[in-house]
């Protein structure tokens, strides 16, 4: 039994707002556009830009609690 359960606290799920979702998506799109402008349009550059944009967008989404 965990210390939280012993203390009588209940587990609650954090609610994320729609603004957090929109902010994550907008940031991801912005990062992708900047990466493409800086690195060019080769297939490798596009793949790297997509991965970086997804990671930054997800981080913004999760960090905005």
C-alpha positions in Angstrom: 0.0 0.0 0.0 1.4 3.4 -1.0 1.9 6.3 1.3 -0.8 8.3 -0.6 -3.3 5.5 -0.2 -2.6 5.3 3.5 -3.2 9.0 3.9 -6.6 8.7 2.4 -5.9 10.7 -0.8 -7.8 9.7 -3.9 -6.2 9.6 -7.3 -7.5 12.2 -9.6 -6.8 12.7 -13.3 -5.6 16.1 -14.4 -7.7 17.8 -17.0 -5.9 19.5 -19.9 -7.7 22.4 -21.6 -8.4 22.8 -25.3 -6.0 25.7 -25.3 -3.2 23.3 -24.3 -4.0 21.1 -27.3 -4.2 24.1 -29.7 -1.0 25.5 -28.4 0.9 22.2 -28.8 -0.4 21.8 -32.4 0.4 25.5 -33.3 3.9 25.2 -31.8 4.5 21.9 -33.7 3.5 23.5 -37.0 5.7 26.5 -36.3 8.7 24.4 -35.4 8.2 22.3 -38.6 8.0 25.4 -40.8 11.1 27.0 -39.3 13.0 23.8 -39.5 12.1 23.4 -43.2 13.1 27.0 -43.9 16.4 26.5 -42.2 17.4 23.0 -43.3 15.8 22.8 -46.8 13.5 20.2 -48.4 15.6 17.1 -48.7 13.8 14.0 -47.5 16.1 13.5 -44.6 15.7 17.2 -43.5 11.9 16.8 -43.7 12.0 13.7 -41.6 14.2 15.3 -39.0 12.0 18.4 -39.0 8.9 16.3 -38.5 10.3 14.4 -35.6 11.6 17.6 -33.9 8.2 19.3 -34.5 6.3 16.4 -33.0 8.6 16.2 -30.0 8.4 20.0 -29.2 4.6 20.0 -29.8 4.1 17.1 -27.5 6.3 18.7 -24.9 4.3 21.9 -25.0 1.1 20.0 -24.8 2.2 18.0 -21.7 4.0 20.8 -20.0 1.0 23.1 -20.1 -0.9 21.8 -17.2 
